[in-house]
Amino acid sequence: MGRGCHVGASTELKNAILLDGAHAPHLNYVGDSVLGEGCNLGAGTIVANLRHDAAPVRVHHQGKAVETGRVKFGAIVGTAPRPASTRA
């Protein structure tokens, strides 16, 4: 967790990275994810981390799909977004 981060009541973090000023204030689940600087999750946001088809997770970078070699991978959330409650 970076400087100025806030993790509130009933929030669960699993293998998560929170950059400076990221907030998961309450009733959140953040699994296998990265929250960018100043990210503020809405109440009840769930960042799911499991592929139900057991296929490796691919991320898109510079127009190409890149294999992560993982079946659990949540999200990489950019700098200062504010996802609405119960969405991500």
C-alpha positions as CSV (number, residue, x, y, z in Angstrom):
1,M,0.0,0.0,0.0
2,G,1.2,3.4,-1.0
3,R,1.1,6.6,1.0
4,G,-2.3,8.1,1.9
5,C,-4.2,4.9,1.0
6,H,-7.4,4.1,2.8
7,V,-8.9,0.6,3.3
8,G,-12.2,0.8,5.2
9,A,-14.7,-1.4,7.0
10,S,-15.6,-4.8,5.5
11,T,-13.1,-4.3,2.7
12,E,-11.0,-7.4,1.6
13,L,-7.7,-7.1,-0.3
14,K,-6.1,-10.2,-1.8
15,N,-2.8,-9.8,-3.5
16,A,-3.6,-6.2,-4.3
17,I,-1.4,-3.3,-4.9
18,L,-2.7,0.2,-4.0
19,L,-0.6,3.1,-5.3
20,D,-0.4,6.4,-3.4
21,G,-3.8,7.8,-2.4
22,A,-5.9,4.8,-3.6
23,H,-9.1,4.2,-1.6
24,A,-11.2,1.1,-1.1
25,P,-13.4,2.8,1.5
26,H,-16.0,0.2,2.5
27,L,-17.6,-3.1,1.5
28,N,-15.1,-3.7,-1.3
29,Y,-13.3,-6.8,-2.6
30,V,-10.1,-6.2,-4.5
31,G,-8.5,-9.5,-5.7
32,D,-5.2,-9.8,-7.6
33,S,-5.4,-6.2,-8.8
34,V,-3.6,-2.9,-9.0
35,L,-5.4,0.4,-8.0
36,G,-3.8,3.4,-9.5
37,E,-2.9,6.7,-7.7
38,G,-5.9,8.4,-6.4
39,C,-8.3,5.7,-7.4
40,N,-11.5,5.8,-5.2
41,L,-13.7,2.7,-5.4
42,G,-17.5,3.2,-4.8
43,A,-19.2,1.4,-2.0
44,G,-19.6,-2.3,-2.6
45,T,-17.3,-2.5,-5.6
46,I,-16.1,-6.0,-6.3
47,V,-13.1,-6.5,-8.5
48,A,-13.5,-10.2,-9.4
49,N,-10.3,-12.1,-10.0
50,L,-11.2,-15.6,-11.2
51,R,-11.8,-16.8,-14.8
52,H,-14.5,-19.4,-14.6
53,D,-13.3,-21.2,-17.8
54,A,-9.8,-21.8,-16.2
55,A,-8.1,-20.2,-19.3
56,P,-5.1,-18.0,-18.7
57,V,-5.8,-14.3,-18.4
58,R,-4.7,-12.1,-21.3
59,V,-4.2,-8.3,-21.0
60,H,-4.1,-6.0,-23.9
61,H,-1.0,-3.8,-24.2
62,Q,-0.2,-1.6,-27.1
63,G,-2.7,-3.3,-29.3
64,K,-1.5,-6.9,-28.5
65,A,-2.9,-9.6,-26.2
66,V,-0.3,-10.6,-23.7
67,E,-0.5,-13.9,-21.8
68,T,-0.2,-13.4,-18.0
69,G,0.1,-17.1,-17.2
70,R,-2.5,-16.6,-14.5
71,V,-6.1,-17.8,-14.1
72,K,-6.6,-15.2,-11.3
73,F,-6.2,-11.6,-12.3
74,G,-8.6,-8.8,-11.4
75,A,-8.0,-5.4,-12.9
76,I,-5.4,-2.7,-13.4
77,V,-7.3,0.5,-12.6
78,G,-5.6,3.8,-13.8
79,T,-4.8,7.0,-12.1
80,A,-7.6,8.9,-10.3
81,P,-10.7,7.0,-11.6
82,R,-13.8,6.8,-9.5
83,P,-15.8,3.7,-10.4
84,A,-19.4,3.8,-9.4
85,S,-20.8,1.8,-6.5
86,T,-21.0,-2.0,-7.1
87,R,-19.3,-1.7,-10.5
88,A,-15.8,-2.5,-11.8
